[in-house]
């Protein structure tokens, strides 16, 4: 069984480097997609003390619906273009929000959340959903998180046939 990156590692970059290797081993195209996404969220949550919530919102029709996650109870539906997740989905780009109170239209599923990063999950430029990470600390996420989370999402894309997943 894989273990989460130790919180005693020096930097987030060190932790992410380990997670790249672990994710390659953890994700199997032979297992159900929902199982892989669930374990992936658990691995991220266990690896970073700064992460209060991590999960996927998956596109169905014109909305994002809650998928596998780790953390407190969450919003179940987010319209495309609404909040950080919906904006990331609409723009198909990663969004880092240092202070969620300053993001126009932020959706507060957990009123303790202070910062957020959302990474779109694309299949050949078509939206599958988004990976959302929240923190109770302002400015918890930066370009290092963006770089490595995008690499981790790329591993998911390369190992899983996400286009076959349906709610």
Secondary structure as the mmCIF struct_conf table of DSSP 4:
data_model
#
loop_
_struct_conf.conf_type_id
_struct_conf.id
_struct_conf.beg_label_comp_id
_struct_conf.beg_label_asym_id
_struct_conf.beg_label_seq_id
_struct_conf.end_label_comp_id
_struct_conf.end_label_asym_id
_struct_conf.end_label_seq_id
HELX_LH_PP_P HELX_LH_PP_P1 UNK A 4 UNK A 6
TURN_TY1_P TURN_TY1_P1 UNK A 7 UNK A 8
BEND BEND1 UNK A 9 UNK A 10
HELX_RH_AL_P HELX_RH_AL_P1 UNK A 12 UNK A 26
TURN_TY1_P TURN_TY1_P2 UNK A 29 UNK A 30
BEND BEND2 UNK A 31 UNK A 31
HELX_RH_AL_P HELX_RH_AL_P2 UNK A 33 UNK A 47
TURN_TY1_P TURN_TY1_P3 UNK A 49 UNK A 50
BEND BEND3 UNK A 52 UNK A 52
STRN STRN1 UNK A 53 UNK A 60
TURN_TY1_P TURN_TY1_P4 UNK A 61 UNK A 62
STRN STRN2 UNK A 63 UNK A 70
BEND BEND4 UNK A 71 UNK A 72
BEND BEND5 UNK A 76 UNK A 76
STRN STRN3 UNK A 77 UNK A 79
TURN_TY1_P TURN_TY1_P5 UNK A 80 UNK A 81
BEND BEND6 UNK A 82 UNK A 82
HELX_RH_AL_P HELX_RH_AL_P3 UNK A 83 UNK A 91
TURN_TY1_P TURN_TY1_P6 UNK A 92 UNK A 92
BEND BEND7 UNK A 93 UNK A 93
STRN STRN4 UNK A 95 UNK A 97
BEND BEND8 UNK A 98 UNK A 98
HELX_RH_3T_P HELX_RH_3T_P1 UNK A 100 UNK A 102
BEND BEND9 UNK A 103 UNK A 103
TURN_TY1_P TURN_TY1_P7 UNK A 104 UNK A 105
BEND BEND10 UNK A 109 UNK A 110
TURN_TY1_P TURN_TY1_P8 UNK A 111 UNK A 112
STRN STRN5 UNK A 115 UNK A 123
TURN_TY1_P TURN_TY1_P9 UNK A 124 UNK A 125
STRN STRN6 UNK A 126 UNK A 135
BEND BEND11 UNK A 136 UNK A 137
TURN_TY1_P TURN_TY1_P10 UNK A 138 UNK A 139
HELX_RH_AL_P HELX_RH_AL_P4 UNK A 143 UNK A 159
BEND BEND12 UNK A 160 UNK A 160
HELX_RH_3T_P HELX_RH_3T_P2 UNK A 162 UNK A 164
#
